[in-house]
């Protein structure tokens, strides 16, 4: 059974999807407790083979997450800040390594660590009321959980510089236009849409999704190396039960029954 170690981070499992909510009002900020809970939860989800996808969102209507609890960091000094940065990195790296499909449903403000968390997911959709930013430089800090690297990868160097160096917030329309999110929807239909995408992903072979995700996200030195890895993964899947079941289900015009169902 999958369970969260903190009431500030809740999880519900329905069929093949886990719904994770950040529940630390008023801003759904990240602290040591929630970061450790997220890391533990991801370890559990990776072991629970019947879960193919996850949706991560914030509780309430205003915040997905306002990021780190700055009062706690300031009170602890330099060593506490370094320790917190390490926990941020470990938690969001664990999220990025989830073997299935991860979807961030950005239901409001996603600032700092809130946006970094969303960027660690495979897909991001947001409500029309969403606002996204990496404002750390305004308080003499910088994104410490992959923000500089991930934002540049998603939107390009120029927009990454606008958001980080200028502290520019982007609204939902701009986020969609620059590729930071893949879809925008009305606030009242955001969660339903995210869960629908998760269900759509669960129709794919879980072992195929895991292999494809690794190939997409892993960096290869050369094109030839990347193609070689792709061929090796293809051959490995060909001998597995999901390939045989997938072909049979297609020919018999029925839904597949994957090996981990």
N, C-alpha and C positions, 0 to 999 in steps of 0.2 A: 504494500500500500504506500502510495506517495503522500508525504505529509511535510508541511513547512515547520521549521523549528521556531518560527516567530509569527505572532499575530499581526505584525506589521507587513507581512508578505503572505498572502493567502493563495491557496491553490485548490481548484476544483477540476476533477477529471470527468469527462463525458465521452463515452465511446473511445476514440483514439486521440482525443485532444485534451491538453491540459490548459486551463485558463488561470493565469497568474495575475494577481492584482497587488500593486504597491499600495499599502494601506497605512500610511504614516502621516496623518493630517497635521497641520493644514496644507503643507506643500508636498506631501508624499516624498519627503527628503530621504536620501540614503544615509544610513549610519552603519556602524560596525555590525550591529545585530542583523540588519536587513541584508547587508552584503554577504555575511556568512550564511544566512538563510538561503540566499539565491544560489550560492555556490553548492551548498548541500543539496538543494532541490534539483539542480542540474545533474548532479551525480546520480541521484535517484531516477530521474527521468531517462537518463542514458541507459540505465540498467533495466528499466521497465519497457520491454520490447513491444508491448501492445500499444504504447503511446507513440504516435507518428508525428504529431505537430503540437505546437504550443502558441498561445496568444498571450501577450504581455501588455497590460494596460494599467492605468491608475484608477484608484477609487475616487468617487465623486465626479464632478463635472468640470472643475476648473484646472486641475493639474494632472498630467501624467506623472511628472516628477520635477521638482525645482532643483534637483541635483543634490550636492553634498550639504550636510548640516554645518554651515560655516562657523556657527557659534561653538560647536564642539571642537572643530579643528583649531580655531583661534585659542581656545582655552588650553589646549594640550601642548602647544609649542611645535617646534620644528620636528622633533622625533615622532610626535603623534601624527603630524601631517604626512610624514614619509610612510608611516605604518598604514595610515588610511589610504594613501595612494596605492600601496601594495595590495590592499584588500579590494580596492576598486578594480585594479587590473586583473586580479585573480577571478573575481566574480563575473566580470563582463567577458573575460576570455572563456570561462566555463560556458557562458551563454552562447558565445559564438561557436563553440565546439559541439553544441547540441547536434546529435546525429540526424535529427529530423528537420522539419521546416519550422522556423520561428517567425512570428509575425508581431510587430509592434503596432498596437492600436493607440495612437497618440490622441488622447481625448481632451487636450488642453495645452497648458504650458509644458514644454520639455526643454529645460535649461541645463547647461553644464552636464553633470553626470546623468541627468534625465535623458538628454539627447544622446549622450554616449551609449547609454543602455539601449536606446532604440536603434542606434547605428550598429550595434552588435548583433541585431536580428537580421534575418535574411531579407525580409520585406517590411516596409513601413507604410501604413495607411494612416491618415489623420482626419480629424473632423474639420469643418470649415472654421471653427473657432480656435484652432491650434496656433501656437506661436513657438518658434524654435530658435535657440540661440546657444552659443558657447561664450558666455560673458566673463570668463575667468580673468582676463587681462584687466578688467575694470577694477578688480580688487587686488591687483599685483600678483596674480597666479596664472596658471595656464591649464588647459585640459590635460588630465593625467591618466585617463583610462582609454587611450586610443583615439581621442578626438582629433588631434592634428593629422594623424595618418588616415583615419577612416573618412573624415570629412573631405579631405583632398581626393581620396579614391572615389568617393561618390559624386562629388559636384565639380571637381577640377580645382586647380590651384587658385585661380582668381577669386572664385566664390568662397573658397576656404579662407582666403586672406580677408575678404570683406567681413565674413562672420566672426573670425577670430581676432584679427588685428584692429578692426573697427568696432567690434562688439555689436554688429548689425543683427537685429532680429528679423526673421523671415516669417511671413504669414503662410497659410496653407497653399494659396495660389502660387506664390513664389517657390515654395518648397517643391511643389509638383513640377513647376517649369524647369527648375535646375536639377531635378533628379534626386532630390533628397528623400522624397516620398514617392510612392508609385500610384497612389490613389487618394482622392479626397472625397469625403462623404458627409452627409448631414450628421450632426452630433447624435441624434436619436437612432441612427442606423449604423453607427460606427462599429459597435461590438458585434452586431449580427453579421455585418459584412466581413469582419475579421474572422469570425467563427466559420462563415461559409467558405472563405478561402482555405482555412485550416482543414475543413472537411474535404474540399476539392483536392488538397495535397494528399490526404489520407487514401485517396483512390489509387495513388501511385504505389509501386512496389517499394516498401520501406528500405530494403537493401539496395535497390537501384538509386533511390533518393540519396541515401548516405554516400554511395560511391560518387554520384554526380556532384553532390555538394562539395565533397573533398576535392574533386578535380577542378571545380569552378573557383574555389577559394584559395587553393594552394598555389604558390608561385613556382614556376619552372624557369630554369636558366635560359632555355631556348625553346623554340617552337617544336623542334624535333623531339626534345625531351618530353614536352607536354603531350605530344601525339603518342609517344611510346607508352607513357603512363595510362593514357586513355585506352589504348589497345589491350594492355594488360588487365585493366579493370573490366573491360568488355568481356574478355575471355573468361575471367573469374566468375562473372555473373551468369554466363551462358550455361554453366554446369549446375547452377543453383535451382532450387525448387520453384522460386518465384518466376523465373523465366518460363518454365514449362507450364505453370499455372496461368500466367498471363496470356500466353498464346492460346491455350485451351479455352480460357474464358472469352477471349476475343472471337474465336471461331464458333463458340457455342452461344454467343450473344448474351452473356451473363456477367455479373460483377465478379471479379476475381476474389479468391479466398487466399490471402497471403499467408506465408508460413508462420508468421508471428501473430496471426489473428487468434 
